[in-house]
């Protein structure tokens, strides 16, 4: 919960000062200042601030990014309509939970957060050309159906969101097929580790797999580099735990980072249909160790020569000889 955003919205809705807001909540002005600096806020006090801010169950940061509660509600309806449209056309065999089951009401926040990280500017006003009733399920045809779909496809902002949601279908499918059970495995103890970030951040990873106009998303390259670096770290942690536990894998987990989203979707579909016969035993990762050793073997003589100590160092290979015992 972004306590600072919640306080800002309450102050704006009540047109009052921090001192006045403190009096309404029966807390000290100092407490208001602490909340504005990000201090944790209790559920009860959060509910009271929400009531004063008049934002209902909307995420406070999402409301701020949208420009107002009214605009946030419009974007929320549009995004959920679009998410339903995309998720119900998924072909991986797995439900895309962030799009299909937004029980926590995080879809709007996550979508806008990802876009902002890419450097995409959120429209200051809700586009007039997107003013439709989005509370209708997309397969319940009405007279605005074709116009609504066409408008979402043609508008630059919502077209980008569509692309991210499509990629998320495939990325989440791969995660559900090959990674989720490892994260939830109590014996591997990964859920409360940094690897626990893998699922919540999948929309960010999906966004790294689409083509974006640099002028529209000026921070995209930096965002992609940072996101992929984080995922490499998290997935290597999962692999490390799997190695130690002797747990076989059904796919190379780092494919989630490096493969195009379409390939990930096909791999997920194979698993969902029971047609994936691949089993990667953790011993296969010995190859990674051997590759690292080969690289060291090639570069070490060059380093020693640069240091001028190559002739001073010699290794008796006999000490590494393994004698056969019958």
C-alpha positions as a Markdown table, in Angstrom:
| # | Residue | x | y | z |
|---|---|---|---|---|
| 1 | Unk | 0.0 | 0.0 | 0.0 |
| 2 | Unk | 1.4 | 3.4 | -1.0 |
| 3 | Unk | 0.6 | 5.4 | 2.1 |
| 4 | Unk | 1.9 | 8.6 | 0.6 |
| 5 | Unk | -0.5 | 8.4 | -2.3 |
| 6 | Unk | -3.4 | 7.6 | 0.0 |
| 7 | Unk | -2.7 | 10.7 | 2.1 |
| 8 | Unk | -2.4 | 12.9 | -1.0 |
| 9 | Unk | -5.7 | 11.7 | -2.2 |
| 10 | Unk | -7.4 | 12.2 | 1.1 |
| 11 | Unk | -6.0 | 15.8 | 1.4 |
| 12 | Unk | -7.2 | 16.6 | -2.1 |
| 13 | Unk | -10.7 | 15.1 | -1.6 |
| 14 | Unk | -11.2 | 16.9 | 1.7 |
| 15 | Unk | -9.5 | 20.1 | 0.5 |
| 16 | Unk | -7.8 | 20.3 | 3.9 |
| 17 | Unk | -4.4 | 20.7 | 5.4 |
| 18 | Unk | -2.4 | 17.9 | 7.1 |
| 19 | Unk | -3.3 | 19.3 | 10.4 |
| 20 | Unk | -7.0 | 19.2 | 9.5 |
| 21 | Unk | -6.6 | 15.6 | 8.2 |
| 22 | Unk | -4.9 | 14.6 | 11.4 |
| 23 | Unk | -7.9 | 16.0 | 13.4 |
| 24 | Unk | -10.3 | 14.0 | 11.3 |
| 25 | Unk | -8.4 | 10.8 | 11.9 |
| 26 | Unk | -7.7 | 11.6 | 15.5 |
| 27 | Unk | -3.9 | 11.2 | 15.0 |
| 28 | Unk | -1.0 | 13.6 | 15.4 |
| 29 | Unk | 0.1 | 15.8 | 12.4 |
| 30 | Unk | 3.5 | 14.0 | 12.8 |
| 31 | Unk | 1.8 | 10.7 | 12.0 |
| 32 | Unk | 0.5 | 12.2 | 8.8 |
| 33 | Unk | 4.0 | 13.2 | 7.9 |
| 34 | Unk | 5.3 | 9.7 | 8.6 |
| 35 | Unk | 2.7 | 8.2 | 6.3 |
| 36 | Unk | 3.7 | 10.6 | 3.6 |
| 37 | Unk | 7.3 | 9.3 | 4.0 |
| 38 | Unk | 6.1 | 5.8 | 3.4 |
| 39 | Unk | 5.6 | 4.5 | 6.9 |
| 40 | Unk | 3.3 | 1.4 | 7.2 |
| 41 | Unk | -0.3 | 2.2 | 7.7 |
| 42 | Unk | -2.8 | -0.1 | 9.5 |
| 43 | Unk | -5.7 | -1.7 | 7.6 |
| 44 | Unk | -8.2 | 0.2 | 9.8 |
| 45 | Unk | -6.6 | 3.5 | 9.1 |
| 46 | Unk | -6.2 | 2.7 | 5.5 |
| 47 | Unk | -9.9 | 2.1 | 5.3 |
| 48 | Unk | -10.7 | 5.4 | 7.0 |
| 49 | Unk | -8.3 | 7.2 | 4.6 |
| 50 | Unk | -9.9 | 5.5 | 1.6 |
| 51 | Unk | -13.3 | 6.7 | 2.8 |
| 52 | Unk | -12.0 | 10.3 | 3.0 |
| 53 | Unk | -10.3 | 10.0 | -0.3 |
| 54 | Unk | -13.5 | 8.5 | -1.9 |
| 55 | Unk | -11.5 | 6.0 | -4.0 |
| 56 | Unk | -13.3 | 2.8 | -3.0 |
| 57 | Unk | -11.2 | -0.3 | -3.6 |
| 58 | Unk | -9.0 | 1.4 | -6.3 |
| 59 | Unk | -5.2 | 1.4 | -5.7 |
| 60 | Unk | -4.2 | 4.9 | -4.6 |
| 61 | Unk | -1.1 | 5.1 | -6.8 |
| 62 | Unk | -3.2 | 4.0 | -9.8 |
| 63 | Unk | -5.7 | 6.9 | -9.0 |
| 64 | Unk | -2.8 | 9.4 | -8.9 |
| 65 | Unk | -1.3 | 8.2 | -12.2 |
| 66 | Unk | -4.8 | 8.3 | -13.8 |
| 67 | Unk | -5.3 | 11.9 | -12.8 |
| 68 | Unk | -8.6 | 11.4 | -10.8 |
| 69 | Unk | -10.9 | 8.8 | -9.3 |
| 70 | Unk | -13.2 | 9.2 | -12.2 |
| 71 | Unk | -10.5 | 8.6 | -14.8 |
| 72 | Unk | -9.1 | 5.7 | -12.8 |
| 73 | Unk | -12.5 | 4.0 | -12.9 |
| 74 | Unk | -12.7 | 4.4 | -16.6 |
| 75 | Unk | -9.2 | 3.0 | -17.1 |
| 76 | Unk | -10.0 | 0.2 | -14.7 |
| 77 | Unk | -13.1 | -0.9 | -16.7 |
| 78 | Unk | -11.2 | -0.6 | -20.0 |
| 79 | Unk | -8.2 | -2.6 | -18.7 |
| 80 | Unk | -10.3 | -5.4 | -17.3 |
| 81 | Unk | -12.3 | -5.6 | -20.5 |
| 82 | Unk | -9.0 | -5.8 | -22.5 |
| 83 | Unk | -7.5 | -8.3 | -20.1 |
| 84 | Unk | -10.6 | -10.6 | -20.4 |
| 85 | Unk | -10.5 | -10.2 | -24.2 |
| 86 | Unk | -6.9 | -11.3 | -24.3 |
| 87 | Unk | -6.9 | -14.0 | -21.6 |
| 88 | Unk | -9.9 | -15.9 | -23.0 |
| 89 | Unk | -8.0 | -16.3 | -26.2 |
| 90 | Unk | -4.9 | -17.8 | -24.6 |
| 91 | Unk | -3.7 | -21.0 | -26.2 |
| 92 | Unk | -1.2 | -22.2 | -23.6 |
| 93 | Unk | -3.7 | -24.4 | -21.8 |
| 94 | Unk | -3.2 | -22.4 | -18.6 |
| 95 | Unk | -5.2 | -19.5 | -17.2 |
| 96 | Unk | -3.3 | -16.2 | -17.2 |
| 97 | Unk | -4.1 | -15.4 | -13.6 |
| 98 | Unk | -3.1 | -11.7 | -13.6 |
| 99 | Unk | -5.5 | -11.1 | -16.4 |
| 100 | Unk | -8.3 | -13.6 | -15.7 |
| 101 | Unk | -8.5 | -13.4 | -11.9 |
| 102 | Unk | -7.8 | -9.9 | -10.6 |
| 103 | Unk | -9.0 | -10.7 | -7.1 |
| 104 | Unk | -6.6 | -8.2 | -5.5 |
| 105 | Unk | -7.5 | -5.4 | -7.8 |
| 106 | Unk | -3.9 | -5.0 | -9.0 |
| 107 | Unk | -4.3 | -5.1 | -12.8 |
| 108 | Unk | -4.6 | -1.3 | -13.2 |
| 109 | Unk | -1.7 | -0.6 | -10.9 |
| 110 | Unk | 0.6 | -3.3 | -12.4 |
| 111 | Unk | -0.2 | -2.2 | -16.0 |
| 112 | Unk | 0.5 | 1.5 | -15.4 |
| 113 | Unk | 3.5 | 0.7 | -13.3 |
| 114 | Unk | 5.0 | -1.4 | -16.1 |
| 115 | Unk | 4.3 | 1.4 | -18.6 |
| 116 | Unk | 5.8 | 4.0 | -16.4 |
| 117 | Unk | 9.0 | 1.9 | -15.9 |
| 118 | Unk | 9.2 | 1.8 | -19.7 |
| 119 | Unk | 9.0 | 5.6 | -19.8 |
| 120 | Unk | 5.5 | 5.6 | -21.4 |
| 121 | Unk | 3.5 | 8.7 | -20.4 |
| 122 | Unk | 0.0 | 8.0 | -19.1 |
| 123 | Unk | -2.5 | 10.1 | -20.9 |
| 124 | Unk | -3.5 | 13.2 | -18.8 |
| 125 | Unk | -7.1 | 12.9 | -20.0 |
| 126 | Unk | -9.1 | 9.7 | -20.8 |
| 127 | Unk | -9.1 | 9.6 | -24.6 |
| 128 | Unk | -12.5 | 10.5 | -26.0 |
| 129 | Unk | -12.2 | 7.9 | -28.8 |
| 130 | Unk | -12.1 | 5.2 | -26.1 |
| 131 | Unk | -15.3 | 6.3 | -24.3 |
| 132 | Unk | -17.3 | 3.1 | -24.4 |
| 133 | Unk | -19.2 | 0.9 | -22.0 |
| 134 | Unk | -16.5 | -1.7 | -21.0 |
| 135 | Unk | -18.7 | -3.5 | -18.4 |
| 136 | Unk | -20.0 | -5.7 | -21.3 |
| 137 | Unk | -18.1 | -9.0 | -21.7 |
| 138 | Unk | -16.4 | -9.0 | -25.1 |
| 139 | Unk | -18.4 | -12.0 | -26.4 |
| 140 | Unk | -21.7 | -10.4 | -25.4 |
| 141 | Unk | -22.1 | -8.6 | -28.7 |
| 142 | Unk | -23.7 | -5.1 | -28.7 |
| 143 | Unk | -24.0 | -2.3 | -31.2 |
| 144 | Unk | -20.7 | -0.8 | -30.0 |
| 145 | Unk | -18.7 | -4.1 | -30.0 |
| 146 | Unk | -16.8 | -3.6 | -33.3 |
| 147 | Unk | -16.2 | 0.1 | -32.7 |
| 148 | Unk | -14.9 | -0.7 | -29.2 |
| 149 | Unk | -12.5 | -3.4 | -30.4 |
| 150 | Unk | -11.3 | -1.3 | -33.3 |
| 151 | Unk | -10.7 | 1.7 | -31.1 |
| 152 | Unk | -8.6 | -0.3 | -28.7 |
| 153 | Unk | -6.5 | -1.8 | -31.5 |
| 154 | Unk | -5.9 | 1.6 | -33.2 |
| 155 | Unk | -5.1 | 3.7 | -30.2 |
| 156 | Unk | -1.3 | 3.8 | -29.6 |
| 157 | Unk | -1.6 | 3.5 | -25.8 |
| 158 | Unk | -4.1 | 0.7 | -25.6 |
| 159 | Unk | -2.5 | -1.1 | -28.6 |
| 160 | Unk | 0.8 | -1.3 | -26.6 |
| 161 | Unk | -1.2 | -2.7 | -23.6 |
| 162 | Unk | -2.8 | -5.3 | -25.8 |
| 163 | Unk | 0.7 | -6.4 | -27.0 |
| 164 | Unk | 1.9 | -6.7 | -23.4 |
| 165 | Unk | -1.1 | -8.7 | -22.4 |
| 166 | Unk | -0.7 | -11.0 | -25.4 |
| 167 | Unk | 2.9 | -11.6 | -24.4 |
| 168 | Unk | 1.8 | -12.2 | -20.8 |
| 169 | Unk | -0.4 | -15.0 | -21.9 |
| 170 | Unk | 2.6 | -16.9 | -23.2 |
| 171 | Unk | 5.0 | -15.9 | -20.4 |
| 172 | Unk | 2.6 | -16.8 | -17.7 |
| 173 | Unk | 1.8 | -20.1 | -19.4 |
| 174 | Unk | 5.5 | -21.1 | -19.3 |
| 175 | Unk | 5.7 | -20.0 | -15.7 |
| 176 | Unk | 2.6 | -22.1 | -14.7 |
| 177 | Unk | 3.9 | -25.1 | -16.6 |
| 178 | Unk | 7.5 | -25.2 | -15.5 |
| 179 | Unk | 8.3 | -22.8 | -12.6 |
| 180 | Unk | 5.2 | -22.5 | -10.3 |
| 181 | Unk | 5.4 | -25.9 | -8.7 |
| 182 | Unk | 9.1 | -25.3 | -7.8 |
| 183 | Unk | 8.3 | -22.0 | -6.2 |
| 184 | Unk | 5.4 | -23.6 | -4.2 |
| 185 | Unk | 7.5 | -26.6 | -3.2 |
| 186 | Unk | 8.0 | -26.3 | 0.6 |
| 187 | Unk | 11.1 | -28.5 | 0.4 |
| 188 | Unk | 12.8 | -26.0 | -1.8 |
| 189 | Unk | 11.9 | -23.0 | 0.5 |
| 190 | Unk | 11.7 | -20.5 | -2.4 |
| 191 | Unk | 8.4 | -18.7 | -1.8 |
| 192 | Unk | 9.8 | -16.3 | 0.7 |
| 193 | Unk | 13.1 | -15.9 | -1.1 |
| 194 | Unk | 13.9 | -13.4 | -3.9 |
| 195 | Unk | 12.6 | -16.0 | -6.3 |
| 196 | Unk | 9.2 | -15.2 | -4.9 |
| 197 | Unk | 9.3 | -12.1 | -7.1 |
| 198 | Unk | 9.1 | -14.2 | -10.3 |
| 199 | Unk | 5.3 | -14.4 | -10.5 |
| 200 | Unk | 4.4 | -10.8 | -9.4 |
| 201 | Unk | 6.7 | -9.3 | -11.9 |
| 202 | Unk | 5.8 | -11.4 | -15.0 |
| 203 | Unk | 4.0 | -8.4 | -16.6 |
| 204 | Unk | 7.4 | -6.6 | -16.6 |
| 205 | Unk | 9.1 | -9.6 | -18.2 |
| 206 | Unk | 6.3 | -9.9 | -20.8 |
| 207 | Unk | 6.8 | -6.2 | -21.7 |
| 208 | Unk | 10.5 | -6.9 | -22.5 |
| 209 | Unk | 9.5 | -9.3 | -25.2 |
| 210 | Unk | 7.5 | -6.9 | -27.5 |
| 211 | Unk | 8.7 | -4.3 | -30.0 |
| 212 | Unk | 8.3 | -0.8 | -28.8 |
| 213 | Unk | 8.8 | 2.6 | -30.4 |
| 214 | Unk | 11.7 | 4.2 | -28.5 |
| 215 | Unk | 10.1 | 7.6 | -28.9 |
| 216 | Unk | 7.0 | 6.3 | -27.1 |
| 217 | Unk | 8.9 | 4.3 | -24.4 |
| 218 | Unk | 12.2 | 6.1 | -24.0 |
| 219 | Unk | 13.3 | 4.1 | -21.0 |
| 220 | Unk | 12.6 | 0.7 | -22.6 |
| 221 | Unk | 16.2 | -0.5 | -23.1 |
| 222 | Unk | 17.1 | 0.3 | -19.6 |
| 223 | Unk | 13.9 | -1.3 | -18.3 |
| 224 | Unk | 14.5 | -4.5 | -20.4 |
| 225 | Unk | 18.2 | -4.8 | -19.2 |
| 226 | Unk | 17.2 | -4.4 | -15.5 |
| 227 | Unk | 14.2 | -6.7 | -15.7 |
| 228 | Unk | 16.1 | -9.5 | -17.5 |
| 229 | Unk | 19.0 | -9.2 | -15.0 |
| 230 | Unk | 16.7 | -9.6 | -12.1 |
| 231 | Unk | 15.0 | -12.6 | -13.7 |
| 232 | Unk | 18.3 | -14.3 | -14.4 |
| 233 | Unk | 19.2 | -13.9 | -10.7 |
| 234 | Unk | 15.8 | -15.2 | -9.5 |
| 235 | Unk | 15.7 | -18.2 | -11.9 |
| 236 | Unk | 19.3 | -19.2 | -11.1 |
| 237 | Unk | 18.3 | -19.3 | -7.5 |
| 238 | Unk | 15.5 | -21.7 | -8.4 |
| 239 | Unk | 18.0 | -23.8 | -10.4 |
| 240 | Unk | 20.5 | -23.8 | -7.5 |
| 241 | Unk | 17.8 | -25.1 | -5.1 |
| 242 | Unk | 16.7 | -27.7 | -7.6 |
| 243 | Unk | 20.3 | -28.9 | -8.0 |
| 244 | Unk | 20.8 | -29.3 | -4.2 |
| 245 | Unk | 17.4 | -31.1 | -3.9 |
| 246 | Unk | 18.0 | -33.3 | -6.9 |
| 247 | Unk | 14.7 | -32.2 | -8.5 |
| 248 | Unk | 14.5 | -32.8 | -12.2 |
| 249 | Unk | 13.2 | -30.0 | -14.4 |
| 250 | Unk | 11.0 | -30.2 | -17.4 |
| 251 | Unk | 12.6 | -27.2 | -19.2 |
| 252 | Unk | 15.6 | -24.9 | -19.0 |
| 253 | Unk | 14.2 | -22.2 | -16.7 |
| 254 | Unk | 16.2 | -19.4 | -18.2 |
| 255 | Unk | 14.3 | -19.9 | -21.5 |
| 256 | Unk | 11.7 | -17.7 | -19.7 |
| 257 | Unk | 14.2 | -14.8 | -20.1 |
| 258 | Unk | 15.7 | -15.5 | -23.5 |
| 259 | Unk | 13.0 | -17.0 | -25.6 |
| 260 | Unk | 10.4 | -15.0 | -27.6 |
| 261 | Unk | 7.0 | -15.1 | -25.9 |
| 262 | Unk | 5.5 | -17.1 | -28.8 |
| 263 | Unk | 8.0 | -20.0 | -28.2 |
| 264 | Unk | 7.2 | -19.9 | -24.5 |
| 265 | Unk | 3.5 | -20.3 | -25.3 |
| 266 | Unk | 4.2 | -23.3 | -27.5 |
| 267 | Unk | 6.3 | -24.9 | -24.8 |
| 268 | Unk | 3.6 | -24.3 | -22.2 |
| 269 | Unk | 1.0 | -25.8 | -24.5 |
| 270 | Unk | 3.1 | -29.0 | -25.0 |
| 271 | Unk | 3.2 | -29.4 | -21.2 |
| 272 | Unk | -0.5 | -28.8 | -20.8 |
| 273 | Unk | -1.3 | -31.5 | -23.4 |
| 274 | Unk | 1.1 | -34.0 | -21.8 |
| 275 | Unk | 3.3 | -34.0 | -24.9 |
| 276 | Unk | 6.5 | -32.7 | -23.2 |
| 277 | Unk | 8.7 | -35.7 | -22.6 |
| 278 | Unk | 11.8 | -33.6 | -21.7 |
| 279 | Unk | 13.3 | -34.1 | -18.2 |
| 280 | Unk | 16.4 | -32.1 | -17.4 |
| 281 | Unk | 18.1 | -33.7 | -14.4 |
| 282 | Unk | 20.1 | -31.2 | -12.4 |
| 283 | Unk | 23.3 | -33.0 | -13.4 |
| 284 | Unk | 22.9 | -31.3 | -16.8 |
| 285 | Unk | 24.0 | -28.1 | -15.1 |
| 286 | Unk | 27.4 | -29.6 | -14.7 |
| 287 | Unk | 27.8 | -28.4 | -18.3 |
| 288 | Unk | 27.6 | -24.9 | -17.1 |
| 289 | Unk | 30.4 | -25.5 | -14.6 |
| 290 | Unk | 32.5 | -27.1 | -17.3 |
| 291 | Unk | 32.0 | -24.2 | -19.7 |
| 292 | Unk | 33.1 | -21.8 | -17.0 |
| 293 | Unk | 36.2 | -24.0 | -16.3 |
| 294 | Unk | 37.1 | -24.0 | -20.1 |
| 295 | Unk | 36.8 | -20.2 | -20.2 |
| 296 | Unk | 39.2 | -20.0 | -17.2 |
| 297 | Unk | 41.6 | -22.4 | -18.8 |
| 298 | Unk | 41.8 | -20.3 | -21.9 |
| 299 | Unk | 42.2 | -16.9 | -20.2 |
| 300 | Unk | 44.4 | -17.8 | -17.2 |
| 301 | Unk | 47.7 | -18.2 | -19.3 |
| 302 | Unk | 47.1 | -14.8 | -20.8 |
| 303 | Unk | 46.6 | -13.2 | -17.4 |
| 304 | Unk | 49.7 | -14.9 | -16.0 |
| 305 | Unk | 51.7 | -13.7 | -19.0 |
| 306 | Unk | 50.5 | -10.1 | -18.6 |
| 307 | Unk | 51.5 | -10.3 | -14.9 |
| 308 | Unk | 54.9 | -11.6 | -15.9 |
| 309 | Unk | 54.7 | -14.6 | -13.7 |
| 310 | Unk | 53.9 | -17.4 | -16.2 |
| 311 | Unk | 57.3 | -19.0 | -15.9 |
| 312 | Unk | 57.3 | -18.9 | -12.1 |
| 313 | Unk | 54.1 | -21.0 | -11.8 |
| 314 | Unk | 53.9 | -24.6 | -12.8 |
| 315 | Unk | 51.4 | -27.3 | -11.9 |
| 316 | Unk | 52.3 | -30.9 | -11.7 |
| 317 | Unk | 49.5 | -32.6 | -13.5 |
| 318 | Unk | 50.3 | -35.9 | -11.7 |
| 319 | Unk | 48.6 | -34.6 | -8.6 |
| 320 | Unk | 45.3 | -34.7 | -10.5 |
| 321 | Unk | 45.8 | -38.2 | -11.7 |
| 322 | Unk | 43.1 | -40.7 | -10.5 |
| 323 | Unk | 44.4 | -44.2 | -10.0 |
| 324 | Unk | 42.1 | -47.0 | -10.8 |
| 325 | Unk | 41.5 | -49.4 | -8.0 |
| 326 | Unk | 40.4 | -52.9 | -8.9 |
